[in-house]
Each structure stands twice: as C-alpha cells, then as structure tokens.
Amino acid sequence: MYYKRIAIMGAGSMGTLLGACLTQARQTVDLIDTNKEHVDALNACGADIQGTVNFNVPVHALTPKEMEGTYDLVFLLVKQTHNKTAFEQLKPHLHTKSIVCTLQNGIPEHAVAAAFGKKRTLGCAVTWGATFLMPGKVECTVNREKWSSIMGNLSGKITEGAREVQEILSLMCPTVFADNLMGIRWSKLLVNCSFSGLSAALGCTFGDILENEQALKCAQYIARECIRVTDAQGIEMVPMAHGKTFKALMDFNTEEERLTTSWIYHELWGAAKSGKASMLQDLEMGRKCEIDAINGVLSKMGKKFGVPTPVNDNIIGLVKGREKGLFNPHLEDMDKIVNTLCPDEDCRS
C-alpha cells in the first residue's frame, strides 16, 4: 500500500473516531490535535469510543508542533475557522505526491486545492458522527450499519491514488467514489444547514428537532432553500438515500407536499437522535463555530444566484447571537424560538 504514513489533522470527536477505526484496522495513523490534554489522554489511555459502538484502541497522538517528516496521506478534520493556521502547519510535512482528503463540513475543497494543489485534493462527505465527551473519550452517535462515506475530487476522475484512499476509508465503512463532488457536497450541506444549524441555534439534539413539529418544519424549509440554491447553480445533488436525491425526497411547493416529506427526515436522522451539532459543541465550550462555513455558504450563494434563504438567514442570526453571548436557549424555550424562524407566508411559497 502506497500510503504508509497517514495523519489525521484535527483529531477532535470525528477525527478521533476515524483514527480509532483505522488503527483498529491495523493502519498506522498519527492523530494530530492542538488540545494537549486530549493528546495526552489518547496516548496514555488510548482512544475510548462509546455510544453506538464501544471499544478502546491504543493510538499515537501528537500536537502540530510535534509533527516530524512528511505524510503520504492526510485526512483533514480541523474546523474551517482554523484552516489558515492548519494549512501552514501542514505544508512542511507534505511531499510532492501527498494527498490531502478533507472531511470537513461545508464546501472546503476549493480552499484546500488553493493551498495544496487541485491534483492533491480529495473531498469526502460522511454519515457517521461523534460527540466529544472528555479528553481521550468520544461518543459515536450513529448506528454503525448507517455509516458510509462518499468521496470525490474536483476533476471528477478517479485516479490510482484516489482509489487507494477509498480502500483505506472502506476499512471503516462502505465508501464509494462519485464523479460529482459538488453534488456530494451540496447534498451534505443540506444536512448540515438544516439539522446542524438548528441544533446550534436551539441548543438541542437532532432528536429534539425530530420530535418538535415546528422545529422539523424549519428544517424542511432550510432543506428546500438548499435544494433551490443548488439548482440555481446547475449542480445536481447525488443520490443519498433510497437511490434518490434529496431534491426528489424533500422538495415541496405546498403545505400538503411538505407533510409528505416528513418521513425521510425521521429515517435519515433517527439513527442519530442523541447527536448534537459540532457547532453546538463549540458554542458550549465558548468557541467560535463554523456557521459561516456551513449555513453562511448557503446564504452567500443564495444572494449570488438570487434565491431567497430567509429561514437559513434567521438561523445564522441566532447562532451569531449565541456566539456573542446575547442569549442561551433552553429546551423549554424551543417552541417560542422556532415559531420566530419561519413566521410568514413568504417562507411557504
């Protein structure tokens, strides 16, 4: 196997789960993170994975300052808010044939390609999820039979190197290569903008959204906004469930049609009811979150292509307010908050 030196840049909750699974599959992986306490706990006690899967595996973790030599393959999982710093830390540790595969949220491939080169850039959207519990411990929030990864590159052509990355990720879960990377990304952005954006704004789990009729309605409106912005760009969403695209499963024009789409949300997110957005985890720890790199992308592209995104814009406003400490939502306030997110007929037209 060509990729002998593998690193995970950004070994938070998702990075730790990926590193633990690849290590369990007998790959040699460095888990790199700026959280020294987390790094020390991983080295001392191994990666402790709890939740829908339970196992502990010894791993090798280090901080960016401790990196040595060059890596053949880097899985990028830092928050996009830290891209500039992470890119500079990585550059001395890549050689001319190194591959950087970003599993970040949003649409990160263009920034990664600008930093490392289009030919060295791969992108990947995943269905597995995790929550940080404490240094060295993360909770997997998705049942393992629901795990999958869809990867691609900006050229749409699968190379020998890309095929090998696919094989490596397949050690963790079923992984396919798609020739429509932006279709993959906008499909995943729909997921993040709707449920992750709401989770961050409302301070709740994905299950709380599913169980609240008005919150689920807001998620449906955001999903529709994402579908229409994607259409305006001429991007075709890739099939993500039941062999159909999210447009086929989630788009609607009337209230009656909206109600017929509700089942797919329960089917897709039901396995991750206990999960909460990484953006919410950041807010709870007093850190700036990725709202601009996720929901902000939808609003930005909506403005560019003349597609209104009112509910998504309201979500951004709430999260920005939380970042500034203007309010801290409680679950009992959920009905009051979500009723302000899509209050008029414009959102239903």
N, C-alpha and C positions, 0 to 999 in steps of 0.2 A: 504494500500500500504506500502510495507516494507521500501522503500527508502524515509524516511521522511526528512532527511537533505541532500540537494543537493547543490553542489557547481560547479561553472564554473571557472576553474583555467586558467586565460588568457582571460579576458573579453575585447579583442580588438574589431575589427569590427565583426568578426564571432561570438565570444563569446557573444557580446552584443546582436546580433540578436537572437541567441539561447536563451539567458536569458530572453529577452523581450517576445519571443513567449511562452516559458514555464510559465513565470509569468502570461501572458495573459490567459493561460490555467489553472490558479489557482494552480500552483505548487509553493512551497516556495523554492526559489533559491537564493544563495549568489553569486554575480558576483565579482570575485577577480581579481585585476589587480595592477601592480606596478605603473601605471600612476595615481598619486594622483589627478591631475587636472581632469582627466576623471572620476575617482571615485567620486569626489566631485560633478561634474556636474550631474552624474547619480542619486546621492542621492537627489540633490536639485531640479532637473527638470524632472527626470525620463529618461528612455531610449527613445530617439527620433529616430524613424525609418522612413526613407524617401526612395524615389525611386519607385521601382515596387510595394511596399506596403507602406502605410503611417499610422502610429499610434504612440501614446505615452503611455507608461505604467510606473507607479511608480515601482522602483526596489530597492533592497538592495545591495549596493556595498561596498567593503572594500579592503584595501591593504593586502598583505600577513601577515604583522606584526599584523594586527587586527584580524586575524582568532582566533576563540575560539572553544574548544570542538572538536568533531570528526564528520566526514561526512560519510553518508551511501553510497553516490554515488558522484563521481567527474568526470565531463566532462573536459578533458584536451585539452586546445586550446592554450597553450603558444607556441611560436616559438621554434623549436628544438634547436636553438642556446642557449636557456635558460633552457634546460632540467635539467642540473645538479643542478642549484640553485632551480628551481621549485620543483624538487623531494625532496630535503632536507627540503624545506618549508612545503611540504605536509605530509611527514611521521609522524610527531607528531599528525596530525589531521585525521588519519585513524585508524579504529579498525580492528580486525581480519577478519571481513566479508565485509569490504568496497570494493566497485568496482571502478576501475579507467577505464573509457572509453575514449580512445584517438581519437580525431577527427583531429589530426594534419596531415599535409602534409607528403609525403614520406612514409617510411616503419618504423613507430615508435614502433610497438608492441613489438619487441624483447627488446628494451631498457626499455620500461615500465614494461615488465614482469621481467626483471632482477632487477629492482628497487622495485617492489611491489608484485611480485609473478605471475606466469602464470595463476593460478586459479582466480586471482582478476583482470585480464586484459581483456578488450574488445577493439575492434577496430571498427572504423566506417568511411566510405567514404561518402561524401555528394555532392549533385549537387547544393545546394544553395550557394550564395556568397554575400559578402558585402565589402564595402569600408569605411574606417574611414574618416569622414568629419571634425569633431572637437570634443572636449570633450563633451560627452553626446549624440553625433549625429553620426549615421552611415547611409550609403546609401545601400539599398538592390539592387543588380544588376541583379537578375534573376527573371523572372516572376514566381509567386507563383505556378502556375499549373505545373511548371517544377521542383519544389523542390522534392527531395527524399533522403533517406538515406539507405545505405546497411551496415549492421553490422555483426560481427562475432568474433570468438575467435580462439586462436591457436590450441585448441583441435578439433575444428570443430563441437562440440556438444553443442546444445542449452540447457542451464540449466534454472532452475526456475528464478534465478537472472537475467540471460541474457534476458529472456522473458519479465521481468518487465522493464528492461532498454529499450527494444524495444517498449513497450507500452508507456513509457514516451516520447521517441523521436517521436512516432506516433502522439503525441499531436501537434507537429509542422508540420509534413508532413509524407507522406507514408514511412514506414520503414520496411524493410524485414531483416530476418536473413539468412545468407548464410553459408554453411559449408566449404567454400573455401576462408578463409580470405586473403591468399596471392594472390589469383586470383583477389579478390576485390582490394587489394592494388596496384597490378601492373596495373590493369585497370585504377585506379585513377592516378597512377604515370605517365601513358601515357598522361593523360590530363594535369597534372601539368608541365611535362617536355616540352611538345610541346608548348602549348599556354602561360603558366605562365612563362616559361623560356624565350620565345621570347618577351613577354610583358616587362619583367625586362631588357632584353638586349637592346631592341629598344626604351624603354620609351614610350610605346603606349598602347592603349586599345586592348581588344580582337577583337573589330570590325575593328580596323585598320589592324590587321593581316588578317582577312577575306577578306578585300577589296583590299589587295595588293597581286597580283598574285605570286610574288616571295616569299613573307613572308609566304603565305599559303603553298607554295611548301616546304619551310624549315620545317614548322610544320608537313607536311606529311612525310618527311624524318625522323624526330625525332620520330614520332609515329611508323614508320616502324622499326627503331632501337630498340625501346622499345619492340615491338612485338617479335623481333628475340632474344633479350636477355631473355625475359620471356620464350620463347620456349626452349632456351638452358638450362634453369633451371628446365625444366619439370613442369612448372606451367601453369595451364590452366586459361586463363582470363575468368571471369564470364560475362554472358550476361549483357550489359549495355544499349542497345538501340535496339529496333525492335526485341527483343528476340535473337539477335546475339551478338557474341563477337566482340571486336574491331579488332581482327585478321581477322574475316570474312568480316568486313566492310572496313578495312583500309590497309591491306597488299597489296603489289603490286610487280611485277617483271619487268614491262616495263613502259615506259612513258605513253603509251595508258591506261594501267591499273591504273596508278596513277591518271590520269584525271577522271576516272570513280569513284574515291573515294571522290572527292571534295565535293559532295553534303552533305555527312554526317557531315562534319565539319561545314557547314552553319546551318544544322539542330540542331546540338548539342550545338554550341556556339552562334548561332544567338540571342538567348534569353538573352545573357549576353554581348551584344556588348559594352555597356557602362562600363563594368567592366575592371579593371586592376589588375594585379597580386599583391598579398600581398608583394611579394619580391620587386616589383617596389615601392610600398608604403614605404617600409623600406628604399630603396635607396634614395627616395626623401626626407626622413627625416634624412638622414645621418647615418642610422643604418646598421649594418652588416645584410645581408639577409640569407635565408635558401638554397642558391644554392647548398651547399654541401649535404644537407639532401634531396634534390629533384633531380636535374639533376646530381649531384655528385654520387648518388646511381646508376643511370643508367650507367654512365661511369665506376664506380668501378666494377659492376657486369659484364659489357661487357668485361673488361680486364680479369676478373677471368674466364669467360667461353669462351674467345677467339672470341667474337663477336665485330667487329668494330663499333664505335659510333662517327664518325667524325663530323657530324653536331651538335650533342649534345655537343661534346667536345668544338667546336667553341663557342657555346652559353655560356658555363661556362667561357671560356676565356674572352668574352665580359663583362659578369657580374662582374667577378673578377676585370677587368679593371675599371668598374664603381665604384666598392667599393673603389678602391684606388684613385679615382678622376682623372683617366687618360683621360677620355672623358665623355661628357654629350650629348647623342644623341638628335637630334631634329627631329620632324616628317618629315621635308622636306629632311632629310638625309637618310630616311628609305630605299629607293631603293638602294643607294650606299652601305649601310651596309649589307643588306640581300644578295646582289649579291656576297659578300665575304664568305658567310656561307656555301654554297654548290657549289663550283666553278668548280669541276672536275667530270669526269665520274665515279670515284670510288663511289661517293655518289648515283649514279643512278643505279649501277649494282645489 
